[in-house]
Amino acid sequence: MSSQTIEAPKPRPSRLGGTLYRGREGMWSWVLHRITGVAIFFFLLVHILDSVVLNISPDAYNAVIGTYKNTLLGIGEMGLVAAICFHAINGLRIILVDLWGWATAHQRLLFWLVVAIWLVLVAGFVPVQIVHMTQEVH
């Protein structure tokens, strides 16, 4: 009688927490699209709430808007514009992938195209925002 060793099967990587998508552009695109979507949602929520203050009292609204004129929120505004730009361009990429077979086969190229367009847009906005922020302080 011979002794045989039985090995346990190796676990397959999970689609949620394993290594299946690690380092892939599609994964990063998915994650960034969700993060930017949530960030935009919270901005819209705050925007609606501070607009409601206008119905309560114009003076209260002016006081709330006055608190937004600081450097920290100016930087936050740059982040918001960056999030909106990425979310919009990546959304167009998603539409292309859903509707066009060529786009499905070239998702990596399209992701890097999204990143390039996003960088150009953000690079055009940031200097303008910095000038605007420095003019508000003086």
TINUVEX-766330 format. One record per atom (N, C-alpha, C): atom name; x, y, z; residue in three letters. Coordinates in nm, 3 decimals, m for minus. Layout:
// TINUVEX-766330
a	x	y	z	r
CA	X	Y	Z	ALA
...
END
This chain:
// TINUVEX-766330
a	x	y	z	r
N	0.083	m0.117	0.000	MET
CA	0.000	0.000	0.000	MET
C	0.089	0.124	0.000	MET
N	0.065	0.215	m0.094	SER
CA	0.146	0.337	m0.103	SER
C	0.072	0.454	m0.039	SER
N	0.151	0.541	0.015	SER
CA	0.088	0.659	0.077	SER
C	0.090	0.774	m0.024	SER
N	m0.023	0.833	m0.044	GLN
CA	m0.035	0.946	m0.136	GLN
C	m0.072	1.071	m0.058	GLN
N	m0.013	1.181	m0.099	THR
CA	m0.045	1.308	m0.036	THR
C	m0.154	1.376	m0.118	THR
N	m0.257	1.415	m0.053	ILE
CA	m0.365	1.487	m0.120	ILE
C	m0.352	1.635	m0.086	ILE
N	m0.339	1.716	m0.188	GLU
CA	m0.326	1.860	m0.167	GLU
C	m0.462	1.926	m0.179	GLU
N	m0.482	2.026	m0.096	ALA
CA	m0.606	2.103	m0.103	ALA
C	m0.601	2.189	m0.229	ALA
N	m0.714	2.209	m0.292	PRO
CA	m0.714	2.294	m0.411	PRO
C	m0.674	2.437	m0.375	PRO
N	m0.603	2.502	m0.467	LYS
CA	m0.562	2.640	m0.444	LYS
C	m0.683	2.731	m0.458	LYS
N	m0.696	2.828	m0.368	PRO
CA	m0.811	2.918	m0.378	PRO
C	m0.801	3.006	m0.502	PRO
N	m0.913	3.024	m0.566	ARG
CA	m0.919	3.113	m0.682	ARG
C	m0.929	3.256	m0.633	ARG
N	m0.865	3.348	m0.701	PRO
CA	m0.875	3.488	m0.658	PRO
C	m1.019	3.538	m0.668	PRO
N	m1.058	3.613	m0.571	SER
CA	m1.193	3.670	m0.568	SER
C	m1.200	3.789	m0.661	SER
N	m1.314	3.811	m0.722	ARG
CA	m1.332	3.928	m0.807	ARG
C	m1.341	4.055	m0.724	ARG
N	m1.374	4.042	m0.597	LEU
CA	m1.389	4.161	m0.515	LEU
C	m1.262	4.197	m0.440	LEU
N	m1.198	4.100	m0.375	GLY
CA	m1.085	4.136	m0.291	GLY
C	m0.955	4.071	m0.330	GLY
N	m0.954	3.989	m0.432	GLY
CA	m0.834	3.917	m0.469	GLY
C	m0.746	3.995	m0.563	GLY
N	m0.667	3.921	m0.637	THR
CA	m0.567	3.984	m0.724	THR
C	m0.609	3.985	m0.870	THR
N	m0.733	3.952	m0.898	LEU
CA	m0.776	3.938	m1.036	LEU
C	m0.758	4.067	m1.116	LEU
N	m0.789	4.181	m1.057	TYR
CA	m0.784	4.308	m1.131	TYR
C	m0.669	4.397	m1.087	TYR
N	m0.579	4.349	m1.006	ARG
CA	m0.475	4.435	m0.951	ARG
C	m0.390	4.497	m1.062	ARG
N	m0.378	4.629	m1.056	GLY
CA	m0.292	4.699	m1.149	GLY
C	m0.350	4.722	m1.287	GLY
N	m0.472	4.683	m1.311	ARG
CA	m0.531	4.700	m1.443	ARG
C	m0.598	4.836	m1.454	ARG
N	m0.589	4.895	m1.572	GLU
CA	m0.648	5.026	m1.595	GLU
C	m0.799	5.023	m1.574	GLU
N	m0.862	4.914	m1.612	GLY
CA	m1.007	4.904	m1.595	GLY
C	m1.049	4.912	m1.450	GLY
N	m0.968	4.852	m1.361	MET
CA	m0.999	4.857	m1.218	MET
C	m0.987	5.000	m1.166	MET
N	m0.877	5.067	m1.204	TRP
CA	m0.856	5.204	m1.156	TRP
C	m0.962	5.297	m1.213	TRP
N	m0.999	5.274	m1.337	SER
CA	m1.104	5.355	m1.397	SER
C	m1.234	5.337	m1.321	SER
N	m1.267	5.214	m1.286	TRP
CA	m1.390	5.184	m1.212	TRP
C	m1.388	5.251	m1.075	TRP
N	m1.276	5.236	m1.003	VAL
CA	m1.263	5.294	m0.869	VAL
C	m1.272	5.446	m0.875	VAL
N	m1.197	5.508	m0.966	LEU
CA	m1.198	5.654	m0.977	LEU
C	m1.334	5.707	m1.019	LEU
N	m1.403	5.633	m1.105	HIS
CA	m1.537	5.677	m1.148	HIS
C	m1.632	5.678	m1.028	HIS
N	m1.623	5.577	m0.942	ARG
CA	m1.710	5.572	m0.825	ARG
C	m1.674	5.682	m0.725	ARG
N	m1.545	5.701	m0.700	ILE
CA	m1.502	5.804	m0.604	ILE
C	m1.544	5.942	m0.652	ILE
N	m1.519	5.972	m0.779	THR
CA	m1.556	6.105	m0.830	THR
C	m1.707	6.123	m0.830	THR
N	m1.781	6.017	m0.858	GLY
CA	m1.927	6.026	m0.854	GLY
C	m1.979	6.058	m0.715	GLY
N	m1.923	5.994	m0.613	VAL
CA	m1.964	6.021	m0.475	VAL
C	m1.925	6.163	m0.435	VAL
N	m1.806	6.207	m0.473	ALA
CA	m1.762	6.343	m0.441	ALA
C	m1.855	6.447	m0.505	ALA
N	m1.891	6.426	m0.629	ILE
CA	m1.982	6.518	m0.698	ILE
C	m2.119	6.517	m0.630	ILE
N	m2.166	6.399	m0.589	PHE
CA	m2.294	6.390	m0.519	PHE
C	m2.293	6.475	m0.393	PHE
N	m2.186	6.463	m0.312	PHE
CA	m2.181	6.539	m0.188	PHE
C	m2.169	6.689	m0.215	PHE
N	m2.096	6.728	m0.319	PHE
CA	m2.093	6.870	m0.355	PHE
C	m2.233	6.919	m0.389	PHE
N	m2.305	6.842	m0.471	LEU
CA	m2.441	6.883	m0.510	LEU
C	m2.532	6.892	m0.388	LEU
N	m2.516	6.801	m0.294	LEU
CA	m2.596	6.806	m0.172	LEU
C	m2.570	6.935	m0.095	LEU
N	m2.444	6.970	m0.077	VAL
CA	m2.408	7.093	m0.006	VAL
C	m2.458	7.215	m0.085	VAL
N	m2.444	7.210	m0.216	HIS
CA	m2.489	7.321	m0.301	HIS
C	m2.640	7.343	m0.286	HIS
N	m2.716	7.235	m0.286	ILE
CA	m2.861	7.247	m0.269	ILE
C	m2.894	7.303	m0.131	ILE
N	m2.825	7.254	m0.029	LEU
CA	m2.852	7.301	0.107	LEU
C	m2.819	7.449	0.124	LEU
N	m2.706	7.494	0.068	ASP
CA	m2.677	7.638	0.083	ASP
C	m2.767	7.723	m0.005	ASP
N	m2.823	7.668	m0.112	SER
CA	m2.920	7.742	m0.192	SER
C	m3.053	7.755	m0.120	SER
N	m3.087	7.656	m0.038	VAL
CA	m3.210	7.662	0.040	VAL
C	m3.203	7.777	0.141	VAL
N	m3.082	7.806	0.189	VAL
CA	m3.064	7.915	0.284	VAL
C	m3.108	8.048	0.222	VAL
N	m3.096	8.062	0.092	LEU
CA	m3.138	8.184	0.024	LEU
C	m3.287	8.208	0.044	LEU
N	m3.367	8.102	0.047	ASN
CA	m3.511	8.116	0.071	ASN
C	m3.542	8.157	0.214	ASN
N	m3.453	8.124	0.306	ILE
CA	m3.474	8.160	0.446	ILE
C	m3.440	8.307	0.468	ILE
N	m3.319	8.344	0.423	SER
CA	m3.275	8.482	0.444	SER
C	m3.158	8.513	0.349	SER
N	m3.172	8.619	0.269	PRO
CA	m3.058	8.657	0.183	PRO
C	m2.932	8.692	0.262	PRO
N	m2.949	8.750	0.379	ASP
CA	m2.832	8.784	0.461	ASP
C	m2.762	8.657	0.510	ASP
N	m2.839	8.556	0.549	ALA
CA	m2.780	8.429	0.592	ALA
C	m2.709	8.362	0.475	ALA
N	m2.768	8.371	0.356	TYR
CA	m2.706	8.314	0.237	TYR
C	m2.572	8.383	0.210	TYR
N	m2.569	8.517	0.216	ASN
CA	m2.444	8.589	0.193	ASN
C	m2.338	8.552	0.297	ASN
N	m2.382	8.528	0.421	ALA
CA	m2.287	8.488	0.525	ALA
C	m2.229	8.350	0.495	ALA
N	m2.314	8.257	0.451	VAL
CA	m2.268	8.122	0.417	VAL
C	m2.171	8.128	0.300	VAL
N	m2.207	8.201	0.196	ILE
CA	m2.121	8.213	0.078	ILE
C	m1.989	8.281	0.115	ILE
N	m1.993	8.377	0.206	GLY
CA	m1.872	8.444	0.252	GLY
C	m1.773	8.349	0.318	GLY
N	m1.824	8.247	0.386	THR
CA	m1.734	8.151	0.450	THR
C	m1.662	8.063	0.347	THR
N	m1.714	8.057	0.226	TYR
CA	m1.651	7.975	0.121	TYR
C	m1.529	8.042	0.059	TYR
N	m1.511	8.169	0.083	LYS
CA	m1.401	8.242	0.018	LYS
C	m1.275	8.232	0.103	LYS
N	m1.214	8.113	0.100	ASN
CA	m1.086	8.094	0.167	ASN
C	m1.002	7.997	0.084	ASN
N	m0.875	7.991	0.118	THR
CA	m0.781	7.911	0.040	THR
C	m0.814	7.763	0.041	THR
N	m0.854	7.712	0.155	LEU
CA	m0.883	7.569	0.166	LEU
C	m0.997	7.529	0.071	LEU
N	m1.103	7.608	0.069	LEU
CA	m1.214	7.576	m0.021	LEU
C	m1.179	7.606	m0.167	LEU
N	m1.086	7.698	m0.190	GLY
CA	m1.037	7.720	m0.327	GLY
C	m0.965	7.598	m0.380	GLY
N	m0.886	7.535	m0.293	ILE
CA	m0.819	7.410	m0.330	ILE
C	m0.923	7.300	m0.350	ILE
N	m1.023	7.298	m0.262	GLY
CA	m1.132	7.201	m0.276	GLY
C	m1.206	7.218	m0.407	GLY
N	m1.221	7.343	m0.450	GLU
CA	m1.285	7.371	m0.579	GLU
C	m1.204	7.313	m0.694	GLU
N	m1.071	7.322	m0.683	MET
CA	m0.986	7.260	m0.786	MET
C	m1.008	7.109	m0.789	MET
N	m1.018	7.048	m0.671	GLY
CA	m1.045	6.905	m0.665	GLY
C	m1.181	6.871	m0.724	GLY
N	m1.280	6.955	m0.699	LEU
CA	m1.413	6.932	m0.754	LEU
C	m1.412	6.939	m0.906	LEU
N	m1.347	7.039	m0.961	VAL
CA	m1.339	7.050	m1.107	VAL
C	m1.264	6.931	m1.165	VAL
N	m1.157	6.889	m1.099	ALA
CA	m1.082	6.772	m1.146	ALA
C	m1.171	6.648	m1.143	ALA
N	m1.251	6.633	m1.037	ALA
CA	m1.341	6.518	m1.026	ALA
C	m1.448	6.521	m1.135	ALA
N	m1.507	6.637	m1.158	ILE
CA	m1.611	6.650	m1.261	ILE
C	m1.554	6.619	m1.398	ILE
N	m1.435	6.672	m1.427	CYS
CA	m1.373	6.647	m1.559	CYS
C	m1.345	6.498	m1.579	CYS
N	m1.285	6.433	m1.479	PHE
CA	m1.257	6.291	m1.493	PHE
C	m1.385	6.211	m1.508	PHE
N	m1.484	6.241	m1.424	HIS
CA	m1.608	6.166	m1.426	HIS
C	m1.678	6.179	m1.562	HIS
N	m1.678	6.300	m1.616	ALA
CA	m1.745	6.323	m1.745	ALA
C	m1.673	6.251	m1.859	ALA
N	m1.541	6.266	m1.866	ILE
CA	m1.466	6.204	m1.975	ILE
C	m1.468	6.052	m1.964	ILE
N	m1.453	6.002	m1.842	ASN
CA	m1.458	5.857	m1.823	ASN
C	m1.597	5.803	m1.852	ASN
N	m1.700	5.881	m1.823	GLY
CA	m1.836	5.841	m1.858	GLY
C	m1.853	5.826	m2.008	GLY
N	m1.791	5.916	m2.084	LEU
CA	m1.794	5.902	m2.230	LEU
C	m1.721	5.775	m2.274	LEU
N	m1.610	5.743	m2.207	ARG
CA	m1.538	5.621	m2.238	ARG
C	m1.625	5.498	m2.211	ARG
N	m1.697	5.501	m2.101	ILE
CA	m1.785	5.390	m2.067	ILE
C	m1.895	5.374	m2.172	ILE
N	m1.951	5.485	m2.218	ILE
CA	m2.053	5.478	m2.323	ILE
C	m1.994	5.416	m2.449	ILE
N	m1.874	5.459	m2.487	LEU
CA	m1.809	5.401	m2.605	LEU
C	m1.788	5.251	m2.590	LEU
N	m1.743	5.209	m2.473	VAL
CA	m1.718	5.067	m2.448	VAL
C	m1.850	4.988	m2.456	VAL
N	m1.957	5.046	m2.405	ASP
CA	m2.086	4.978	m2.407	ASP
C	m2.145	4.967	m2.547	ASP
N	m2.117	5.065	m2.632	LEU
CA	m2.185	5.070	m2.761	LEU
C	m2.100	5.032	m2.883	LEU
N	m1.969	5.023	m2.866	TRP
CA	m1.882	5.006	m2.982	TRP
C	m1.782	4.894	m2.955	TRP
N	m1.784	4.791	m3.037	GLY
CA	m1.696	4.676	m3.018	GLY
C	m1.548	4.711	m3.019	GLY
N	m1.509	4.806	m3.104	TRP
CA	m1.368	4.845	m3.111	TRP
C	m1.322	4.900	m2.975	TRP
N	m1.408	4.978	m2.911	ALA
CA	m1.372	5.039	m2.783	ALA
C	m1.352	4.932	m2.675	ALA
N	m1.431	4.827	m2.680	THR
CA	m1.418	4.719	m2.582	THR
C	m1.280	4.654	m2.594	THR
N	m1.234	4.637	m2.716	ALA
CA	m1.104	4.573	m2.739	ALA
C	m0.987	4.666	m2.707	ALA
N	m1.011	4.796	m2.697	HIS
CA	m0.904	4.894	m2.675	HIS
C	m0.927	4.977	m2.548	HIS
N	m0.973	4.912	m2.443	GLN
CA	m1.002	4.985	m2.320	GLN
C	m0.878	5.049	m2.258	GLN
N	m0.765	4.982	m2.265	ARG
CA	m0.642	5.039	m2.207	ARG
C	m0.605	5.169	m2.276	ARG
N	m0.609	5.169	m2.408	LEU
CA	m0.580	5.291	m2.484	LEU
C	m0.678	5.402	m2.448	LEU
N	m0.806	5.368	m2.440	LEU
CA	m0.906	5.468	m2.408	LEU
C	m0.888	5.523	m2.267	LEU
N	m0.849	5.438	m2.173	PHE
CA	m0.825	5.486	m2.037	PHE
C	m0.713	5.590	m2.037	PHE
N	m0.603	5.561	m2.105	TRP
CA	m0.492	5.656	m2.107	TRP
C	m0.527	5.781	m2.185	TRP
N	m0.615	5.770	m2.283	LEU
CA	m0.665	5.888	m2.353	LEU
C	m0.749	5.975	m2.259	LEU
N	m0.831	5.911	m2.177	VAL
CA	m0.908	5.983	m2.075	VAL
C	m0.814	6.057	m1.981	VAL
N	m0.710	5.990	m1.936	VAL
CA	m0.615	6.052	m1.843	VAL
C	m0.546	6.172	m1.910	VAL
N	m0.507	6.158	m2.037	ALA
CA	m0.440	6.267	m2.107	ALA
C	m0.532	6.388	m2.123	ALA
N	m0.655	6.365	m2.165	ILE
CA	m0.750	6.476	m2.181	ILE
C	m0.778	6.540	m2.046	ILE
N	m0.792	6.458	m1.943	TRP
CA	m0.817	6.509	m1.808	TRP
C	m0.702	6.597	m1.761	TRP
N	m0.579	6.552	m1.785	LEU
CA	m0.463	6.632	m1.744	LEU
C	m0.459	6.767	m1.816	LEU
N	m0.492	6.768	m1.944	VAL
CA	m0.493	6.894	m2.020	VAL
C	m0.599	6.989	m1.962	VAL
N	m0.718	6.937	m1.934	LEU
CA	m0.824	7.021	m1.880	LEU
C	m0.789	7.074	m1.742	LEU
N	m0.737	6.989	m1.656	VAL
CA	m0.702	7.032	m1.521	VAL
C	m0.585	7.130	m1.525	VAL
N	m0.488	7.104	m1.612	ALA
CA	m0.373	7.196	m1.624	ALA
C	m0.417	7.333	m1.675	ALA
N	m0.523	7.338	m1.753	GLY
CA	m0.576	7.467	m1.799	GLY
C	m0.655	7.539	m1.691	GLY
N	m0.718	7.463	m1.602	PHE
CA	m0.802	7.525	m1.498	PHE
C	m0.723	7.571	m1.377	PHE
N	m0.626	7.493	m1.333	VAL
CA	m0.557	7.521	m1.207	VAL
C	m0.492	7.660	m1.204	VAL
N	m0.418	7.703	m1.307	PRO
CA	m0.360	7.838	m1.300	PRO
C	m0.467	7.948	m1.291	PRO
N	m0.576	7.932	m1.361	VAL
CA	m0.684	8.030	m1.355	VAL
C	m0.742	8.035	m1.214	VAL
N	m0.761	7.919	m1.153	GLN
CA	m0.815	7.913	m1.017	GLN
C	m0.719	7.974	m0.917	GLN
N	m0.591	7.950	m0.935	ILE
CA	m0.491	8.007	m0.843	ILE
C	m0.493	8.159	m0.852	ILE
N	m0.500	8.214	m0.972	VAL
CA	m0.508	8.359	m0.989	VAL
C	m0.636	8.412	m0.922	VAL
N	m0.747	8.342	m0.944	HIS
CA	m0.874	8.383	m0.885	HIS
C	m0.866	8.380	m0.732	HIS
N	m0.802	8.278	m0.676	MET
CA	m0.788	8.267	m0.530	MET
C	m0.701	8.379	m0.474	MET
N	m0.594	8.414	m0.544	THR
CA	m0.506	8.520	m0.492	THR
C	m0.571	8.657	m0.505	THR
N	m0.660	8.677	m0.602	GLN
CA	m0.730	8.805	m0.615	GLN
C	m0.834	8.822	m0.506	GLN
N	m0.895	8.712	m0.461	GLU
CA	m0.995	8.720	m0.354	GLU
C	m0.932	8.759	m0.221	GLU
N	m0.809	8.717	m0.199	VAL
CA	m0.742	8.745	m0.071	VAL
C	m0.708	8.892	m0.061	VAL
N	m0.668	8.955	m0.170	HIS
CA	m0.625	9.096	m0.167	HIS
C	m0.738	9.189	m0.177	HIS
END
